[in-house]
């Protein structure tokens, strides 16, 4: 290239092409001014005079060393020594530039040393030439020292936490004042009372990144007209898209099909924002929320009247109070659980995950939490108005669901314990079909607890207003169904009956030769497949075991070691391309991510976010990384994900569900404080309308709730343009590893607003 710059070549290539070069005839020098470029650099050239052939005439040689210059000059009679050093464009920013400077240093030093060696062979021993060599050596050392200093300064400038790495962009010429003005204006226009996630994230608050400069994206967002979404009618304040009661009436009542998921058709989809009720208040923080909720948030007194004797819920002024009672435990859930712990071990860490069928307001799950047991509580949207909504308002895990004609949306071998207290599920009907589904989701060695009718019917049959014969027949049917599943009855004491699932099917296979109903699956079966899959009256087979004492599928560590131990599904290689090393690496990744999140969202570690959803949970690394915080995570594995890993999440001691994000989620509006969506929209961008997914997120997110998106810059800018019309405030931020990682983070906060008073 002979010293000429090419505008489109990389900086490293330019460095190579500008290796020091001797120009014997300056008039023919092809060097020309470098075209304008955003690349920082440094320039120098030097001119030396030498005696030619030992005679009196002097010859000037120009040595060009990487730089911007008008033209190298020289002449036959030049008798002066000239040096120029242009430092106006020096500004090494970031590790990438420091590496380039180091590369340039290597090239320049080698070339200069070669030149120096060549000159030594030509020079005689005269005093003049000795002086010239000394000056040239001093010059080389000075240049080397300056390059080393620039490299050190460049490295030092990148040694900062990403949350305050906006300094990098300031040094590159980003207009911080303009960016801050734009953020302040946006925050003022959207809502003066923004969530503290954006207003108090750190003392050195990161600025919005300018990707137009650094990623060469022609962002059209600035010129786009933002589409603003209007609030829906107030009658939709508690709208649940796939559990709408009006739509449900169109379906068969057999096996409760009309209360299962029935999502809206294309012409029934809503493109509006679900309004919070007037006077909506931010919920109480945990643990106070376990016992109290604001009446204005869920203005329903029905349960306080209907279940007054059973102590479900009470109204106290503008608050609800939850005494901890329930239909099956009038003395309170805490005392009820103590009774259970006298029959089976609840506090040694062996039982971590539980499922509560027909949960009411989830007091059973609420008081299990103090014993480090995490329960998935579910109930249908029925005449007991908003019972799941009350549970989530309390900060207790819950979901809308029913034991009907399709499988529960959980993998096989997920729960250590299943519980039913007067849950009104007809366990004895359909040849024990519902009990067969409980068997599928129970872990080997897991327990099923039944209290209420027909247990202890001899004492309670008059109060239940049922005949003794009817109750005895029902209990006998349940006993037979449990026996056909190879369950062992552990105890029946007082109002409790407890069964235990076998740890493997070695003995069960022998039993099935006699009791053939329900049969064990003989065809190829996917036990973890549960999304809209119909129930079948067959026993889900357990993985093979080599001895009667071996846990089928592998034994689990006790809690809390279970959270970070390698799950058996990974050890046995049932998840393609995931091994123990990748599992441990994923834990380290999430440890680093959460450390970064606590800088940009300090509230994460302070209990501000109680109910958290991970929309694309993968191995549950996010839930594991925040296990020490006063939060719980609903780990969602999309049914369209490449790897179905929900079973791994349960083996780690966490809970979650399957979900197709082209449909609504089975929860009430305003039930989550924080939503994490990593890589989700890259999965669904070609499968359904991204706008509908964002509107669904808005529905389930509480006012002043926070969303963390992780995706490509193109996808995040698209998301940002949509959420700007949803009364959200957002900004794009660096990846935790620094500004040069392609994946970025979009931190968004939903503004506080309410629907109008009637």
N, C-alpha and C positions, 0 to 999 in steps of 0.2 A: 504494500500500500504506500510505501515511501513517506509515511508520516501523515497522510491525509485521513481525516475522520469520515466515517460513513455513518449517516444519521440513524440507520436502523440496526446497526450492529450492537452487540452487547458490550457493556463496559469492559468486561474481561477481554473480549476480542480486540477492543481498541488498545488495551494495554499491551497485548501481544504485538499488534501491528506497529506500535510506536516504540519498539526497541531502539535504544540509542544507535544512531547511524551516522557515519562520517559522510559529509557532503563535500566532495572535492571541488565541484564547480557550483557555487551558490546560484549562479544565474540560471541554471537548469533545475533548480530545486522545485519539485512539484508541490511543495507544501502550500496550503491555502488556509484562509480562516475557517475555523470549524463552524458548522452550521449551528444555530441555536438549539439547545437541548436542555432537558431538565436534569441531566446527569451532572453531578458536581465533579470537579476535577482539580488538577493543579498543573501549572505550566512552568517550564524553565528551559532556556537554552543558553549555551555559553560559546564564546569565541576565543580561540587561542592562536597565538602567532608562533610560527616555527621557522627555523632557518632551513632553506631548501638546498640540498646537496652540499651543505657546508659552505655555501657562498654568501655573498652580501645581501642578496635579495631575500625578502621575507614573503612567506606564503601564509595566508590566513585560512584556517579550517574551522568550519562551524559544526559543532556536535549538537544535534537536536535530541532532547530527552522528553518525549511525551508531553505535548502541550498545545496551547492555543497561541498562534503567532501569525503575524501578517506575512512575512516571508523571511527565510534565513538569508542573511546578507554577509558579504565578505568581499575582499579585493586583494589584488596582488601587493599593494603597497600599504595595507593597513598595518600600523605599528602601535596599535593600542590593544588593550585587553578589555573586553566588554562582557558584562554579565547582566542579565535581567531575570528577576524572579517575580512572577505575578501570583500573588496569593489572594486576589479578590474573590476567586470562586471556590476557595477551600471551604468545605463544610461537611465533614464526614458525618453521616447520620446512619446509625444502625449497624448491626453486626455485618450485614451484607456488604456495605461499603468498606468496612474495616478489612474484611477478607480480600476485597479487590485491591486495596492499598497495599496489603502484604504481598499479593501477587505481583503488583507493579514494582514493589521494592526489590523482589527477587530478580525480576527481569533487568531492572536498571543497574543493580549492583553487579550482576554477572557481566553485562555488556560493558559497563564502565571499567571493570577489572581487566576484561579482554583488551579494551582500548589502551588501558594503562600499560599492560604487558607489551603490546605492540610498539608503543611509543618508546619503551625502555630500550628495545633492540635498535632503534634508530638514533637514539640520543648518544652523544659522546660524553666524555667525562668532564666537560667544561662546567664552570661554575654556573653559567646561564641555564644550562639544561638541568642541573641539579635543583636549582631554584624552581624551575617550571614543574619538575616532578613533585617537589614538596607542596607547591600550591595546589596541584591537581589532586594529590592525596588528601589534603585538607578539605578540598571541595567535596570529594566523594564521601568523606566521613560526615561532613555537615549535612549533605543530602540524606545520607542513611539515618542520621539521628533525627532529622525532621520527619522522615517517613515513619520511623518507629514511634515517635511522639504522636503522630496523627492516628496511627493504629490503636495506641493505648487509649487516646481520647475517644475514638469511635466505639471501642469496646465498653468503656466506662459509661457512655451515654445510653447503652441498651441495658445496663444492669439495673433495671427498675421493674416494679410490679406492673403487670399489664393494665391494671385498673387506672394507673396514672400515666400510662405510656403515651398520653396525648402530647407529651413533650416531644416525642419523636416526630410527630406531625407538625408541631410548631416549628421545629428546626428545619423542616422541609418546606416551610413557607405556607402552611395551612392558615387560613384566616380564622384564628380562634375566636376573636371578638365577634365576627360575623356569625359563627356557628352558635356561640352562646346566646347571641341575640335571637337567633331563629328558635332555639330551644325554649328560651324564656317566653317568647311570643306564643309558641305552640302551647306551652303549659298554661299560659294565662287564658288563651281562647278556649281550651278544652275544659279546664276545671281548676279553680283556684286552690282546691284542697286535694292535691295529688297525694298518692300513696308515698309513704316514706321510702319506698324502694328506689324512687328516682330523686327525691328531694334530699335524702340524708344518707346516701349510700356510702360516702366516704368524704374525708376532708379535702382530698384532691380529686374532685369529681371528673370522670372521663368525659370527653366531649364527643359529639356525634362525629363519626368517621366520614371523611370525604373520599369516597371510593372513585369518584370521577377522575381524581388526580392520579391515584395509585394503581387502579385496576383497569384503567382505560375503558370503563363502561360508559356508554352514553345513556345516562339515566334520564328517562323521560318523565320521571315522577314529578319533577318541578313544574312541568307544563301540563300535567294531567289534571283533569277536573275530578276532584274527590267526590265519590258517591256517598252521600250521607244516608244512613239508614234511620227510618222513623221508628218510634216506639210502637209496639203492638198494642192492641186494645187491652185495657186493664183486666178483662175477663180471662186473659191468657197469662196472668201473673204466675200461675203455678203449672204452666203447660209442660207436659212430658210427652214428647213427640210420638214415641213408640208404645206408650201405655195410656193413650187417650181413651177415656171411658166411652165417649160417644162412638168412636170408631170400633171399639171392642164389642159393642152390642151387635155388630154385623156377623159375628163369628159364633161357632158352636159352643154351647155351654158344657158339653161333655168333656170331662177331664180338665176343666177350667181353661179351655182353649181361648175363651173370650178375654181372659185376663193375662194372656201371654203377650209377647212383643208383636205388635202389628204397626209397622211404621207407615208414615203417610206416603201416598203416591206422589208422582211428580207435580201434579196440579194442586196438591194439598200442601206443598212446602211453603214455609213462611220465610220471607225476606225482611224481617223486622226484628227489633230488639225487645226481648221479653222484659217488661217493666217490673222493677221492685215495687212492693206495696208502699203507699204513702207512709212517711215517718219511719222508713226502714233504718235500723241501727246496725252498726258493726257488732257482730256477736261477741259474747263474753270470751275471754281467753281461758284456755285450759290451765288448771283443772276446774276453775269456777264454772265453766260451760257445762260440765257434766251434770250440774245440779240446777242451772238456770239458763233461761233463754228469754229473749224479748218477745212480748206478745205481738208487737207491731210487725215482726218479721214473719210470724206464722199465725195469723189472726183466726185461729180455730179453737173454740172452747168445747167442741163435741166430746173429745176424749176425757176432758176434765169432769164432764157430767156423766158420760156413759160408764167410765171406769173409775168413778170416784171412790167406791169401796175398795178397789184393788190397788189404789195408790199409784196409778200410772203417772198422773200429772195433775198439778194443782195450779190455779190462777191466784197470783198474789200481786194485786195492783197492775202495774204495767209489765210484770214479768210472769213467766211460767216457772214453777219449781218442780223438779223431778225427785220425789222421795226415794226412788229406787225400787218401788214395788212393781208387781206384775200379777197377771192372772194366776200364775202358778206359784208365786212366792209373795204372799201378802205381808210376811215379816220383813221383806226387802231382799234384793238380789244378793247383797253381801252375805247375809246369814244363809241364804239358799246355797250359795257357792261353798260356804264353809261346810254345809252338810254333805255336799258332793265330795269335798276333799277328804272327808273321813272314810269314803268308800274307795276312791281311786286317787293316785298321787297327782296333784295339780301344781305343786310348787317346786318340783325337783328339776324342771327344765325339759322333761321328756315330752310334755304336752305343750306345744307352742301355738299351733293353728287350730281354730275351731270354726264350725259353721253352725249358726243358730237359725233354724227354720221357723218362720212365723214369729219374728222377733219382737213385734210391738214397737215400743220406743227404744229398744235395744239396751235396757238396763242390765240384762245378763252380760252382754258384751262390754258395757261400760265398766262393770266391776271386775270383769276378768282382766282388764288392762293392768290393774294394780298387782296382779299375779303374773305379769309378763306373758299373758296369753292373748293373742290377737285373733279376734273373731270376725268372720264375715257374716254379718246379720242381714237377712233378707225377708221381705214381706211384700205382698202384692199391693197395688193401689186399689183399695176396696173401700168398704163402708167405714172402716177405721181411718178417718181422714188424716192424711199427711203423717202417718206413723214413721215412715222412713225419713221424711223431711225433719221431723223432730229429732231423730237419732243423729243425723248429720249436723243439725244445728247444735247439738250437744258436743260435737267433736268426736263422735263414735263411728267407726266404719260401718257402712250399711249400703244396700243397693236394692232397687225395686226388682222383685223376682217372685216366682211362684213354682211350686212343684206341680207341673202340668203334664203335657204330652211330649215335651222335648227335654233333652238333657240340661242339667244346670251348666252354666258357662264356665266350668272349672275343669282342670285336667284330672286324670285318674290319680289316686294315691296322694291327694292334696292335703287332707285335714287329719289331725291327730285325734280330734273329738268332734262328734256331731250331737246336736242337742235339740230336743223338742219338748216344750212345756205348754201343754194345751194348744198346740199349733194347728189343730183341726185338720190335719192331713190324714186321709183315709189309708193308713198303712196296710190295712188288711185287704183292700180291694185290688182288683186286677192282678190276682195271683202274686201279690207282694211286689208289684212293679216299682213302686216308689221306694221301697226298702232296698230293692236291687240297685237303684240309682245312688242311694246313700252308700251302699257297699262299694260302688265304683269310685266315689270320691274319698272314701276313707283309706288312710294308710294301713298297711299291714300292722296289726297289733293295736289299731285305733279303737276308740270307744264310741258307742251310741248310747245316749242317756235319754230316757223317756220318763216324763212325769205328767201327771194329769190323767184323764180318762184314757184307757180303762184301768190304769195302775192303782192298786189299793181300792178296788171297786167295792169290796165288802164293807168298807168304812164309809165311803162317800156316795154310794149309789142313790140314796134318797136326795141328796143335795144336787146331784147331776140330773135328777128327774128322768132316769132311765132304769129299765128293769135289770135285775141281777143276771138273768139269762142272757140278755143282749150284751151286757158288759163282759160277762165271762166268755161268750163266743168271740167277741172282738179280741180279747187278750189271747185266747187260744190261737186265733188266726195269726196274730203277730208272733207268737212263740214259734209256730210252725214255719212261718216265713223266715225268721231269723235262723232257725235250725237248718233250713234248706240252703242257706248261704254259708253254712259251716261256722256260724257265729257261736261263741260260748257265752252263756249267761253268767256274768260275774256275780251279781247280787240282785236281790229285790228286798229293799228295806224301806219301810215307811212309804213315802210317796214316790220312790225312785225304783226304776228297773234299769240295769246297766248290762249291756252286752259288749263283747270284744270280738273284733275280727281276727281271724288267724294270721300268723306272721308269714305263712306261705300256704300253697295249695297241695302239698304232698298228701296229707291225710284227707283233704277235701275230695281229691280225685277218687280215692277209695270209697268215700261216702256217697259220691254221685253214682256209683254203680247201683246203689239201692234207691236213693232219693234222686230221681232223674229230673225233677222239676224244682226250680228253673234250671235248664241245662247250662253247662259252661260253653262259652263261645267255642265253636270248632272251626269256623271260617276265619279268614284273615280279618283282624279287628284293629281299629285305631282307638285305643282306650282314652287317649287325650283329646280326640276330636269331639267337640261339644257344641259348636255353633249351629243352631237350628237343626240339630240331629235328633231324630225321634227316639223315644225310649224303646228299648227292646227287653223282653222278659228273658234275659240271659245273664248269666254271671260273667262279669268281666274277668278274664284270666289274669293271674298275677305272673310276673316274670319267674322263670324257672329258678328253683332253689336246689342245692345239692344235698342238704341235710334238713331234718325237721327243725333244727335250731337256727337255721339261717333266715334272715329277713329277706323276703322276696324284693328284688330291686335294690337292696342295699340298706344297711342300718344308717340312721341319722345320728349326728352328735346332739347332745343336749344343748338347749339354749343357755347362754348366748353364743357358745362356740359354733353353733350351727350356721350363724350368719356369714361366716367367712371360711368355713370348711368347704372343701370341694364337694359339690353335690353328687350323689350316686349316679344320677343320669349322665353326668359328664364323665365320671370315672369309668362307667361301662360303655361310653362311646355312643349313646343313643341320640345325641345331638350332633348332626354332621358338622365337621370342621371345627368343633369346639373341644379343646382339651384342658387339662388342669393348668397348663402354662398360660393359655389365653384367658382363662378365668381369673387367675391371679393378676395378670396384666390389666384386665378390665377393672379390678378393684383399685389398682394404683391410679388408673386414669380418673376414676370417679373421686378418689381422695384428692387429687389435684384440682378437679373441677369444683368440688364443693368448697375447697379452700378459697378458690376464686369467687365463687358465688357469695360466700360470707363477706367478701370485700365489697362487692357491688350491691348486695342485699344483706346488710348486717342483721336485719330482722329475722333471717332464716334461723339463726342460732338462738334467738331470744323468744321463740314461741309465738311470733306473730302469725306464722302460717301453721295452722293445726291440721287442716284437711288438705292433703297434697295429692295430685294425680300426675303420674308419669304416663303420657299417652303412647309412648313407644319404649317399653321398659327393658327390652332385651334380656339381660341376665339379672336385673334387679340391683345393679350397682349403685344407682342413685339412692334407693331406699336403704341399702346397707351403709352408705357413707354418711347418712344423716340419722342413723339409728340412735345416737346419743341425744338428739334433740327432741323436744316435746311435740313430736309430730307423728303422723302415720301416713303411709303412701298407698294409694290404690294403683297397683302396677297393672297397666293395660298392655296386653300383647295383641297387636292388630292381627286379624285373621289373614290379612294379606302380607304379613311379614315373611321374609325369606326363611327364617328359622322360628319354629314354634317352641318357645322357651319358658312358657308359663309354669310347667312342671318343675323346672329348675328353681324358679322364684319361690315356689311353695316349699321346696326342699331346703331352702335357705331360711325358712321361718317367716316369710312375708306373704301377703295376700294380694290377689289381683283377679282379673277377669279377661276373657276374650272380648273383642269388639271389632266391628266393621265401622270405621269412621265415616263411611258414606251414609251412615244412619245415626239416629240420635242415641245418646247414652242413657242407660236406665237409672236416672236419678232426677231429683227435683231441681228447679232453678236455684241458683245462688247457694251451692253446697260445697264449693271448694275455694280455698284461699290462694293456692298456688298451683299452676299447671305447668308442667315441663313437656315440651314437644321437641325432641331431638331427632332430626331427619325424617319426621313424620310426613311432611308435605311433599318430599321427594318421592315417597311411596305412592301418594294418592293424587298427585297433580294431574295424571292422565286417566284417572279412574272416576273421579267425581269432581263437582264444583268446589274449589278451595274456599270460596266465599261461604258455602253452607257449613263447612267444617269450622270456620272461624265464628260464624253465628252460633253454632252449637257450643263452642268454647265460651262465648259471651253469655250464653244462657246459664251454664253451670258455674260460672265464675262469680264470686261475690263482688259487690261494689268495692273499689279500692283493692281488688285482688290483683295478683301479678302473674304474668306469663313469661316463661323463658323459652324462646325459640332458638334452635341451633340448625343451621342449614347453609346453603350457598348464598352468596351475596345477591344473585339474581332472584332467588326465591324469597329471601328476606325483604328485599325492596318491594316485591309484589305483595307480600303479607302486610308490610307497613302501609302501603297505599290503601289497602282495604280497611285495616283497623283504624286508620285515621278518620274514617267515616262512621266508626262504631263508638265514638267517644272514648277512645283509648289514646294514651300518650306513650310514645315509644322512641327508642333510639337503638342504633346499631353499634355494637361494641366489639372490641378485639376478642379473639380466641384467647384462652388462658395461657397458651404458649407464646403469644406475641402477635404482632400485627401482620406477620408474613405467612400465617396459616390461612389457606383459602376459606375454611369454614369460619363463619362469624356467628355472633350472638345478637339476637334482638330481644331487648328487655322492654316489656310493655306493661302498662298499668291501666286497669279499667277505672274510669272516672266514677265518682259517686253521683248518682242521680236517682230519682224515684218517680213513680207514676203519679198522676194527679189524684187529688182527693175527690171522692164521688160526691 
